[in-house]
Amino acid sequence: MSLLYYVPGILLAAMLAAILPPTARRWLLLLTSLGFYGQLNCLFLPVLLGVIAVGFIGALLLEKRPPRTWLCAIFVVAALGPLLVYKYLPVWLDGLDHYLPVSSLDFGGYGAVLVPAGLSFFTFQVLSYLIDVHRGAYPADRNPVRFALFISFFPQLLAGPIERYQALAKPLWDNRRPTPDMVMSGLLLIAYGVFLKEAIGDRLGGIVDPAYLAAGSGGARGAVIGFLGFTLQLLADFGGYSLIAVGAGRLFGVELINNFKQPFFAETLTEFWQRWHISLTRWIGDYIYRPLGRFIVRSTSWPRGMKENVTAFITWTTIGIWHGAEATFVLFGAIQASLIVGQKALPHGWLKPQGAWRYLNMLVVFAVVVISFGLIRANTLPQYLDMLWALITLRPSQTGLSVGGSIWPAIAVMLIVEGVARFKPQWRPDGVWTRAALIFILIVAAVLLGDEDGRNFIYFRF
C-alpha cells in the first residue's frame, strides 16, 4: 500500500487537534495512536498495552521503595518479555510462531517476519523511563493517559525516533499549538520523507531484492547493486520515515529528534554512528555503553585500553543482536566494534585530514558502511559471503541484473539535499510560497516516480 494513503489521515488528525480543547485533544491523540497501531493487527494492541502497563506500574513501585536494582531488573525483564519472545525464541524454538499473533506486513525479499511493528522502539522507550525513575532522574508519572500517550504517540510509534519521557510527555500533554513556521516546515519534511520512501526506497527495493536472491551468481555487478543499493535504500526508507515522523510531530506542536544528520558524509566511522539512527545511538550510550564501562572500570584491573575495547565489543554485539538473533546480525556488531577499535589505533592525522583528503576519508568510510550493511540485508551468512567473494574476485555476472535509469535523478536529488545540509547547514528554504512550491514538486515526484504497489518500511520489522 502506498505511503500517500496515510498522509491525509495525519493532516486530518492535526487539524482536529488544533481546534479541540486540551482534554479532547489528548484523547484524540491517544485513540488515534492506538487505532493507527491496531489497524496493522488488532491482536498487537494487547502487546503494546501490556508493555505500557509494565512501565507505568513498575515506575510507581520503583519510586515508592528504596532504590533496589533487583526490583528494577524484574520490571526491565518484564518489559522486554514480548521482544524476547517474538524476536529471539522463534530462532531457537521452531514452530513457536503458530501460537503467536505475528506480523503480516510485507518486507520484500526478507522472508517471514514475525515481530509486531514497532515493538523494539516502544519497548526501548519504556525501558529508558523505568531506568530513569529508578535512578531518580524524575518522579514516576501518575497519569496513565499521559504515560500511554507518551509511549504510543503514532508518528514515532513504529520506527522511532526513540524519545525520552522528559522531552516528549510534557509537550504532548501541554496542548502546545504549532506555529505557522512549524506547520510549513513540518509539511515540507513530510513531503521530502514521502519522496525518499516512494521514489527511492521502494524503487531500490525492487532492484536490491533480486541481487540478494541471485547472491554470488550475480557476480561483482550484482554485489555492487546489492550492497550499494541497499545502503541507499535504507537511508531513503528509514530516513524517510524519520523525516515524516519529525514533520508530523511539528504539526502537533512537538519537536522530535532528527534521527539522521547526513551520515554518508561522515569522516570517521565513529562520526557515522553519531549521525545515523541518532536516538538509538544515544540510548545505547546512556543505558548500556557508559554503565557497562563504569562497571568494568570498577570491577576489573585490566589495562585501560582493554577495558575500553571490551566495553565496545559488548556494546556493539548488543546492537547487532538488537537487530536480530541470526549470525549475520551478531557478526555485524562484532565487525563494527573491530573497526571502531582499530580506528583508534590510527594516527590522529589520518582520522581528521585537511583539504581534499577529508573527502577521500568520507569515501573510505562510506565504502566500509556499504560493505558491512550487507550483513543486515542478507538472509543468511553464506549468502552474504558469496556476494562478498564475488565482489572481491570480480566474478562475472551470470544473471541479467540491472538498474533502471529513472532511479538516478531521484538519488541525485537526495545526495544533493544531504550534501547541502552537511556543508551549508545554515541554508534553509524560506518563504511560504517557496516551501509550498517545494512541497508540491516533491509530492508530484513521489507519485510519478514511486512504486505503484508500495512497500512497508524496512525498520517496521525490527
C-alpha positions in Angstrom: 0.0 0.0 0.0 1.3 3.5 -0.9 2.5 5.7 1.9 0.4 8.5 0.5 -2.6 6.6 1.9 -1.7 7.7 5.4 -0.8 11.3 4.8 -4.4 12.6 4.7 -5.1 10.9 8.0 -2.1 12.7 9.6 -3.3 16.1 8.3 -6.9 15.5 9.4 -5.7 14.5 12.9 -3.5 17.6 13.1 -6.3 19.9 12.1 -8.7 18.4 14.6 -6.1 18.6 17.3 -5.5 22.3 16.6 -9.2 23.2 17.3 -10.1 20.9 20.1 -9.8 21.8 23.8 -6.9 20.3 25.7 -8.7 17.3 27.2 -10.4 16.3 24.0 -7.1 16.8 22.1 -5.3 14.4 24.4 -7.9 11.7 24.0 -7.9 12.3 20.2 -4.1 11.7 20.1 -4.2 8.6 22.3 -7.2 7.0 20.5 -5.7 7.9 17.1 -2.4 6.4 18.1 -4.0 3.1 19.4 -6.2 2.9 16.3 -3.3 3.5 14.0 -1.4 0.7 15.6 -4.4 -1.6 15.9 -5.2 -1.4 12.1 -1.9 -3.2 11.4 -3.2 -6.1 13.5 -5.7 -5.7 16.3 -4.0 -8.6 18.2 -0.9 -6.5 18.6 -2.8 -3.9 20.8 -2.6 -6.1 23.9 1.2 -6.4 23.4 1.5 -2.6 23.3 -0.9 -2.0 26.2 0.9 -4.7 28.2 4.3 -3.1 27.8 2.7 0.3 28.7 1.2 -1.2 31.9 4.5 -2.7 32.9 6.2 0.6 32.6 3.5 2.6 34.4 3.1 0.2 37.3 6.8 -0.6 37.5 7.8 3.1 37.8 5.3 3.7 40.6 6.6 0.8 42.6 10.3 1.7 42.0 9.6 5.2 43.2 7.9 4.1 46.4 10.6 1.8 47.6 14.3 2.5 48.3 16.4 2.0 45.2 16.8 -1.7 44.6 18.5 -2.9 41.5 16.8 -6.3 41.6 13.3 -4.8 41.5 14.2 -2.6 38.5 15.7 -5.6 36.8 12.4 -7.5 37.3 10.4 -4.8 35.5 13.0 -4.4 32.8 12.8 -8.1 32.0 9.0 -8.0 32.1 9.0 -5.1 29.6 11.5 -7.0 27.4 9.4 -10.2 27.6 7.4 -9.7 24.3 10.5 -8.6 22.5 12.4 -11.7 23.6 9.5 -14.0 22.7 9.0 -12.6 19.3 12.5 -11.7 18.2 14.7 -14.4 19.6 12.8 -17.5 20.8 11.4 -18.4 17.3 15.0 -18.6 16.1 15.7 -21.4 18.6 12.2 -22.9 19.0 10.9 -24.0 15.7 7.1 -23.7 15.4 6.6 -21.1 18.1 5.0 -18.7 15.6 2.0 -21.0 15.3 0.9 -19.9 18.8 1.5 -16.1 18.4 -0.2 -13.3 16.6 2.5 -12.5 14.1 3.2 -9.6 11.6 1.6 -10.0 8.2 3.4 -7.0 6.8 5.3 -7.5 3.5 9.0 -6.7 3.7 10.0 -7.6 0.1 12.7 -10.2 -0.1 13.4 -10.6 3.6 11.2 -13.7 4.1 8.8 -14.2 7.0 8.9 -11.5 9.8 7.1 -12.2 13.0 7.8 -9.2 15.2 4.9 -6.8 15.8 5.7 -3.5 14.1 7.4 -1.0 16.4 7.9 -3.5 19.3 11.6 -2.7 19.8 11.0 1.1 19.7 8.2 1.4 22.2 9.9 -1.2 24.4 13.1 0.9 24.5 11.1 4.0 25.5 9.5 2.1 28.4 13.0 0.8 29.4 14.5 4.3 29.5 11.6 5.5 31.6 11.9 2.7 34.1 15.7 3.1 34.4 15.4 6.9 34.7 12.8 6.7 37.5 15.0 4.1 39.3 17.9 6.5 39.0 15.8 9.3 40.5 16.0 11.4 37.4 12.4 12.4 37.7 9.2 11.2 39.6 7.0 8.5 38.1 4.0 9.6 36.1 0.8 9.1 38.0 -1.5 9.8 35.0 -2.0 6.6 32.9 -3.4 8.5 30.0 -0.4 10.8 29.7 2.1 7.9 30.0 0.2 5.8 27.4 0.2 8.8 25.1 4.0 9.3 25.5 4.6 5.6 24.6 2.1 5.3 21.8 2.3 8.7 20.0 1.7 7.5 16.5 4.2 9.5 14.4 7.2 7.8 16.2 5.5 4.6 17.4 6.5 2.2 14.6 10.2 3.1 14.0 11.2 5.8 16.3 12.9 8.1 17.0 13.2 6.7 20.5 12.1 9.6 22.6 12.7 10.3 26.4 9.9 10.9 28.8 11.1 14.4 29.7 11.4 15.5 26.1 8.0 14.2 24.8 5.4 13.6 27.6 5.1 17.3 28.7 4.8 18.9 25.2 2.2 16.3 24.2 0.2 16.9 27.4 0.5 20.7 27.4 -1.6 21.2 24.3 1.1 23.3 22.5 -0.2 24.7 19.3 2.2 24.6 16.3 3.4 27.9 15.0 2.9 28.7 11.2 6.6 28.1 10.7 6.3 24.6 12.4 3.4 23.8 10.1 5.2 24.7 6.9 8.5 23.1 7.9 6.6 20.0 9.1 4.7 19.7 5.8 8.0 20.1 3.9 9.6 17.4 5.9 6.7 15.0 5.3 6.8 15.7 1.6 10.5 15.1 1.4 10.2 11.9 3.5 7.4 10.6 1.3 9.6 11.4 -1.8 12.6 9.5 -0.2 10.4 6.5 0.6 8.3 6.3 -2.6 10.7 7.5 -5.3 14.0 6.0 -3.9 13.4 3.5 -1.1 10.6 1.5 -2.7 12.1 1.6 -6.2 15.5 0.5 -5.0 13.8 -2.4 -3.1 12.7 -3.8 -6.4 16.3 -3.6 -7.6 18.1 -4.8 -4.5 15.9 -7.9 -3.7 16.8 -9.7 -7.0 20.5 -9.0 -6.3 20.4 -10.8 -3.0 18.3 -13.6 -4.4 20.9 -14.1 -7.1 23.7 -14.0 -4.4 27.1 -15.0 -5.9 25.6 -15.8 -9.4 25.0 -12.0 -9.8 28.8 -11.6 -9.8 30.6 -8.4 -8.9 27.9 -6.3 -10.6 25.2 -8.0 -8.5 27.2 -7.5 -5.3 27.6 -3.7 -6.0 23.9 -3.4 -6.8 23.1 -5.3 -3.6 25.5 -3.7 -1.2 25.3 -0.1 -2.5 21.7 -0.2 -3.5 20.6 -1.5 0.0 22.6 1.2 1.8 21.0 3.9 -0.3 17.6 2.2 0.1 18.0 2.1 3.9 18.7 5.8 4.2 15.8 6.7 1.9 13.5 4.2 3.7 14.4 4.7 7.3 15.5 8.3 6.9 12.2 9.0 5.0 10.2 7.6 7.9 12.1 9.6 10.4 11.5 12.8 8.5 7.8 12.0 8.2 7.7 11.4 12.0 9.5 14.7 12.7 7.3 16.6 10.3 4.1 15.1 11.7 5.3 15.9 15.2 5.6 19.5 14.3 2.0 19.6 13.1 1.1 18.7 16.7 3.4 21.3 18.2 6.0 18.7 19.2 9.7 18.6 18.2 11.0 15.0 17.8 14.7 14.0 17.5 16.1 14.3 14.0 17.3 10.7 13.6 19.7 11.3 10.7 22.2 14.0 10.1 23.9 13.4 6.7 25.6 10.1 7.8 27.1 9.4 4.3 29.3 12.4 4.7 30.9 11.3 7.9 34.8 11.4 8.0 35.2 8.6 10.5 33.1 5.5 11.5 32.5 7.0 14.9 31.2 10.1 13.3 29.0 8.0 11.1 27.3 6.4 14.1 26.8 9.8 15.6 24.9 10.8 12.5 23.0 7.5 11.9 19.9 6.4 13.9 20.9 9.1 16.5 18.2 8.3 19.0 19.3 4.6 19.2 22.9 5.6 19.4 22.2 7.9 22.3 20.0 5.3 24.0 22.8 2.7 23.8 25.3 5.2 25.1 23.2 6.2 28.1 21.8 2.8 29.2 24.4 0.3 28.0 27.8 1.7 27.0 28.5 4.1 29.8 27.0 2.0 32.7 28.9 -1.1 31.3 32.1 0.9 31.1 31.8 2.1 34.7 31.1 -1.4 35.9 34.2 -2.8 34.0 36.4 0.0 35.3 35.3 -0.6 38.9 35.4 -4.4 38.9 38.5 -5.2 36.8 42.2 -4.4 37.0 42.7 -4.7 33.2 44.7 -2.1 31.3 42.6 1.0 30.3 42.7 0.2 26.6 41.5 -3.4 27.2 38.6 -2.1 29.3 37.5 0.3 26.5 37.8 -2.5 23.9 35.8 -5.0 25.9 33.1 -2.4 26.5 33.0 -1.5 22.8 32.7 -5.2 21.8 29.9 -6.0 24.3 28.0 -2.8 23.3 28.3 -3.4 19.6 27.4 -7.1 19.9 24.3 -5.9 21.7 23.4 -3.6 18.9 23.8 -6.4 16.4 21.6 -8.7 18.5 19.0 -6.0 18.8 18.6 -6.2 15.0 18.1 -10.0 15.2 19.4 -13.2 16.7 20.8 -14.5 13.4 24.5 -14.9 12.8 24.6 -12.0 10.3 23.5 -9.5 12.9 25.9 -10.8 15.6 28.7 -10.6 13.0 27.6 -7.1 12.0 28.0 -5.9 15.6 31.4 -7.5 16.0 32.7 -6.0 12.8 31.6 -2.5 13.8 33.3 -2.9 17.2 36.5 -4.2 15.5 36.6 -1.3 13.0 35.9 1.4 15.7 38.6 -0.1 18.0 41.0 -0.3 15.1 40.2 3.2 14.1 41.5 4.5 17.5 44.9 3.0 16.7 45.4 5.1 13.6 47.4 8.3 13.8 45.2 11.3 14.5 46.1 13.0 11.2 44.5 10.0 9.4 41.2 10.5 11.1 41.0 14.2 10.5 42.8 15.1 7.3 42.8 18.5 5.8 41.8 19.7 2.4 40.8 17.3 -0.3 41.9 14.3 1.8 38.9 14.6 4.0 36.7 13.8 1.0 38.7 10.7 0.5 38.1 9.8 4.1 34.4 10.2 3.5 34.6 7.8 0.6 36.5 5.2 2.6 34.0 5.4 5.5 31.1 5.2 3.1 32.6 2.1 1.4 33.1 0.4 4.8 29.5 1.1 5.7 28.2 -0.2 2.3 30.0 -3.5 2.7 29.1 -4.0 6.3 25.4 -3.1 5.9 25.1 -6.0 3.5 25.0 -8.2 6.7 21.8 -6.5 7.8 20.1 -7.2 4.5 21.4 -10.8 3.7 19.0 -13.5 4.7 21.9 -15.9 5.6 25.6 -15.6 6.3 26.6 -17.9 3.3 24.5 -15.6 1.0 26.4 -12.5 2.2 29.9 -14.2 2.0 29.1 -15.5 -1.5 28.3 -11.9 -2.7 31.3 -10.5 -0.9 33.6 -13.1 -2.6 32.1 -12.4 -5.9 32.9 -8.7 -5.4 36.5 -9.4 -4.3 37.2 -11.7 -7.2 35.4 -9.6 -9.7 33.3 -12.6 -10.7 31.3 -12.0 -13.9 27.6 -11.9 -13.6 25.5 -15.0 -14.7 22.2 -13.1 -14.5 20.6 -10.1 -16.1 20.6 -7.8 -13.1 20.3 -4.1 -14.0 19.5 -0.7 -12.6 16.8 1.4 -14.3 17.9 4.8 -15.4 14.9 6.5 -13.9 16.1 6.0 -10.3 19.3 8.1 -10.7 17.6 11.6 -10.8 15.8 10.8 -7.5 19.1 9.6 -5.9 20.9 12.7 -7.2 18.2 14.9 -5.5 18.7 13.0 -2.2 22.5 13.3 -2.3 22.4 17.0 -3.2 20.0 17.7 -0.4 22.1 15.7 2.0 25.3 17.4 0.8 23.9 20.9 1.1 22.6 20.1 4.7 26.1 18.8 5.5 28.3 21.6 4.1 25.8 24.5 4.2 23.8 23.8 7.3 22.8 27.4 7.7 20.8 27.3 4.4 17.1 26.7 4.7 14.3 27.2 2.1 12.4 30.2 3.3 9.1 31.9 2.5 5.6 30.4 2.4 5.4 30.2 -1.4 8.9 28.7 -1.8 8.1 25.9 0.6 4.7 25.4 -0.8 6.2 25.0 -4.3 8.8 22.5 -3.0 6.0 20.5 -1.2 4.0 20.3 -4.4 7.0 19.3 -6.5 8.1 16.6 -4.0 4.6 15.1 -3.8 4.2 15.1 -7.6 7.7 13.5 -8.0 6.7 10.8 -5.4 3.5 10.0 -7.3 5.2 9.9 -10.7 8.4 8.1 -9.7 7.2 5.9 -6.8 6.5 2.2 -6.8 2.8 1.7 -7.5 2.4 -1.2 -5.1 4.4 0.5 -2.3 6.4 -1.3 0.5 6.3 -1.3 4.2 9.2 0.5 6.0 12.2 -1.7 6.5 12.6 -0.9 10.2 9.0 -2.0 10.9 10.5 -5.5 11.0 12.7 -4.6 14.0 
